[in-house]
Amino acid sequence: MSTIITVYHKKGTYIARAAGHKGTASHALSARLAANGMAFKMGLDFTLLHDQGEEDGNYTFTHPQERTA
C-alpha cells in the first residue's frame, strides 16, 4: 500500500500532511520540498515521491511504501 502526502499553500508557506500521521512539514519555496520534508519525517525515501499534480490548490504526492515512523 502506498502513502499519500497532500500539500496546500497558506500565507506564503507550503504545508504537507499525510493521512494517519499527526505531524506536518512546511517549506516556503515549493510543494515538492514540503512533501520531501514530510516523507523524511515519516522515515521514507523522499527520492521515491511521485508528483500526482495539483487540483484546486492542493498538491498530491504518492510514495510506494507505507510510512515507517
PyMOL commands that set and color helices and strands:
alter all, ss='L'
color gray80, all
select helices_A, chain A and resi 31-41+46-48
alter helices_A, ss='H'
color red, helices_A
select strands_A, chain A and resi 3-10+13-18+24-27+50-55+58-63
alter strands_A, ss='S'
color yellow, strands_A
deselect
rebuild
show_as cartoon
